[in-house]
Amino acid sequence: MPRQFARFRSRPFQSLFFSMEYYYADSKRLYDKIHAQDPKKPLEFDQELWMNEKAAARAAFIMGIAAIEAFANNILRDFSIRGKKDLPESLLNKSQKQLKIDFWRLADKVYFLPTLCNSQLTPPAFYFKRESEQFQLFEELVEIRNGIMHGRPEPFLGLIKLNPNKLHEVNDNFPENFWPLSKFPKDFTSLNHNCSKIAYDNIKWIKDSLISFLDKVDKKYLNEEKIELISPVIQDSNLNEDELIKNWKMYVNKLK
């Protein structure tokens, strides 16, 4: 059979969004099991269940932000028609002026992305409203994700009740121990399903907004793999696939 060499790109954001959905559903399942336990029998609480629920919630959150980052990078790669020079300089901060767009903060990249990829939008007209509560929440969630990934330790305020049996009680319900918009605890090991739901809803909003924007550019983008043929038809039936793969450069006319 004749063959041709082709080139195509995978889309990692699809797998990451699937992972977000999976871990989010798992955190809900575990959260419900925790709250089905008898509150009158605290000594019988399943501590492993509690730890697993928090792990699933963190995974859903991290996968969701990673999915948005991969999604934004794919859109920029496939549809970018403008660069930094096309944006009014007054809109860019010092970091944005110095760095390539690829290395911008995720929230900045998402914010400018529709303008960079759609000829119908003229700066400074933007798809997202930066001062909106939803977008500011997204910026905070990205900051929280970065803190988790880099393991930045923070001190927490606490009020300790000194009991005579030395089983002291700690109350850490101080406003300083929580993020201002999401109300996530700054101790990221305490994130649970309630936190993952806040993140999940916000990430879905960003995702749906980008999909709505994409539909104006290319309705088939999410459902169609783009395959580029990079060789003429190879008619030699004596060559097996292993030989072709080993010597593929011999048969390719040009590589972009």
VOTIFI-583213 format. One line per field, with one value per residue (C-alpha): residue in one letter; chain; x, y, z. Coordinates in steps of 0.02 Angstrom, whole numbers, plus 50000, padded with zeros to 5 digits. Example, Ala and Ser with C-alpha at 12.3 -4.5 7.8 and 13.67 -1.06 7.14 Angstrom:
! VOTIFI-583213
res = A S
chain = A A
east = 50615 50684
north = 49775 49947
up = 50390 50357
This chain:
! VOTIFI-583213
res = M P R Q F A R F R S R P F Q S L F F S M E Y Y Y A D S K R L Y D K I H A Q D P K K P L E F D Q E L W M N E K A A A R A A F I M G I A A I E A F A N N I L R D F S I R G K K D L P E S L L N K S Q K Q L K I D F W R L A D K V Y F L P T L C N S Q L T P P A F Y F K R E S E Q F Q L F E E L V E I R N G I M H G R P E P F L G L I K L N P N K L H E V N D N F P E N F W P L S K F P K D F T S L N H N C S K I A Y D N I K W I K D S L I S F L D K V D K K Y L N E E K I E L I S P V I Q D S N L N E D E L I K N W K M Y V N K L K
chain = A A A A A A A A A A A A A A A A A A A A A A A A A A A A A A A A A A A A A A A A A A A A A A A A A A A A A A A A A A A A A A A A A A A A A A A A A A A A A A A A A A A A A A A A A A A A A A A A A A A A A A A A A A A A A A A A A A A A A A A A A A A A A A A A A A A A A A A A A A A A A A A A A A A A A A A A A A A A A A A A A A A A A A A A A A A A A A A A A A A A A A A A A A A A A A A A A A A A A A A A A A A A A A A A A A A A A A A A A A A A A A A A A A A A A A A A A A A A A A A A A A A A A A A A A A A A A A A A
east = 50000 50065 50102 50135 50224 50118 50141 50010 50007 49928 49819 49867 49730 49600 49680 49704 49521 49472 49585 49505 49331 49387 49468 49328 49197 49307 49326 49134 49113 49238 49166 48993 49063 49151 48991 48892 48994 48910 48963 48924 49064 49217 49338 49271 49305 49405 49561 49620 49455 49485 49661 49605 49467 49591 49713 49576 49521 49699 49723 49563 49619 49797 49739 49609 49733 49858 49721 49685 49872 49886 49726 49789 49959 49876 49761 49905 50010 49872 49784 49899 49899 49972 50124 50175 50217 50033 49974 49973 50129 50027 49936 50093 50188 50377 50379 50266 50376 50533 50468 50406 50219 50257 50331 50196 50096 49951 49817 49900 49911 49726 49675 49764 49736 49574 49647 49806 49706 49557 49570 49396 49459 49562 49662 49618 49450 49459 49355 49378 49345 49498 49413 49270 49255 49268 49429 49509 49463 49550 49707 49704 49680 49831 49933 49875 49921 50095 50118 50070 50184 50333 50294 50305 50287 50188 50167 49989 49910 49834 49754 49804 49696 49812 49726 49791 49801 49921 49799 49798 49666 49715 49596 49668 49510 49598 49560 49748 49751 49636 49647 49539 49429 49419 49428 49544 49650 49830 49879 49854 49851 49680 49600 49445 49298 49218 49378 49388 49207 49249 49399 49303 49163 49288 49396 49240 49195 49368 49360 49184 49232 49381 49275 49145 49287 49360 49193 49206 49378 49366 49211 49297 49452 49403 49333 49455 49636 49741 49857 49987 50054 50242 50296 50240 50150 50276 50232 50373 50282 50446 50478 50404 50353 50509 50621 50517 50523 50710 50744 50596 50701 50741 50558 50510 50517 50523 50502 50436
north = 50000 50175 50286 50468 50552 50674 50790 50826 50898 50823 50932 50902 51015 50883 50755 50884 50938 50754 50735 50888 50814 50645 50711 50837 50697 50591 50732 50750 50562 50560 50721 50641 50484 50589 50680 50518 50466 50476 50643 50568 50441 50547 50410 50302 50431 50364 50474 50399 50449 50628 50631 50555 50685 50826 50746 50728 50909 50973 50865 50932 51111 51088 50991 51125 51270 51166 51130 51316 51348 51211 51272 51452 51397 51292 51433 51557 51437 51398 51565 51707 51846 51985 52006 52122 52260 52265 52302 52480 52499 52583 52418 52319 52314 52303 52112 52096 52215 52115 51937 51841 51809 51623 51670 51790 51753 51639 51768 51897 51772 51726 51909 51963 51800 51844 52009 51922 51791 51881 52015 52076 52139 52297 52340 52398 52310 52147 51991 51980 52120 52121 52210 52083 51975 51815 51864 51928 51762 51672 51776 51728 51543 51547 51625 51489 51354 51430 51430 51246 51195 51288 51236 51411 51398 51532 51561 51547 51635 51527 51539 51391 51331 51250 51098 51012 50844 50927 50891 51073 51147 51266 51393 51464 51549 51715 51816 51825 51635 51640 51708 51864 51816 51626 51611 51462 51423 51478 51308 51218 51047 51101 51123 51013 50982 51150 51235 51127 51174 51360 51328 51208 51334 51473 51364 51308 51492 51529 51372 51410 51591 51534 51406 51541 51649 51503 51468 51639 51593 51408 51308 51142 51171 51064 50920 50906 50849 50949 50834 50908 50795 50825 50697 50641 50475 50334 50197 50074 49924 49837 49957 49910 50035 50010 50053 50205 50269 50240 50337 50458 50612 50538 50550 50720 50866 51004 51035 51199
up = 50000 49963 50112 50153 50297 50396 50543 50677 50852 51006 51117 51298 51365 51319 51435 51573 51568 51578 51731 51812 51787 51855 52014 52043 52038 52152 52279 52282 52308 52452 52528 52533 52615 52748 52791 52796 52949 53120 53199 53370 53347 53304 53356 53216 53080 52933 52928 52763 52683 52742 52669 52503 52484 52505 52383 52252 52278 52256 52101 52022 52056 51990 51835 51797 51799 51700 51572 51549 51527 51395 51310 51302 51234 51098 51045 51038 50936 50811 50792 50846 50715 50822 50933 51074 50952 50900 51077 51145 51252 51388 51418 51453 51616 51630 51636 51484 51385 51426 51407 51256 51262 51291 51461 51520 51677 51635 51682 51568 51427 51442 51456 51296 51201 51107 51046 50990 50893 50818 50684 50731 50900 50906 51062 51189 51161 51257 51275 51464 51589 51699 51842 51848 52003 51901 51814 51974 52056 51912 51941 52125 52085 51969 52110 52230 52103 52084 52272 52282 52139 52213 52392 52464 52653 52744 52932 52998 53145 53281 53452 53561 53704 53832 53904 54062 53969 53843 53700 53652 53536 53396 53319 53159 53095 53062 52903 52870 52849 52697 52520 52502 52352 52348 52539 52512 52665 52636 52706 52541 52628 52694 52522 52509 52392 52433 52372 52216 52173 52178 52066 51953 51920 51883 51770 51675 51650 51577 51469 51404 51369 51266 51173 51135 51068 50968 50883 50803 50734 50692 50739 50698 50805 50955 50854 50710 50710 50589 50493 50375 50238 50222 50091 49919 49904 49928 49803 49840 49913 49957 50100 50267 50401 50507 50358 50316 50495 50506 50346 50348 50307 50136 50086 50156 50034 50162 50347 50412
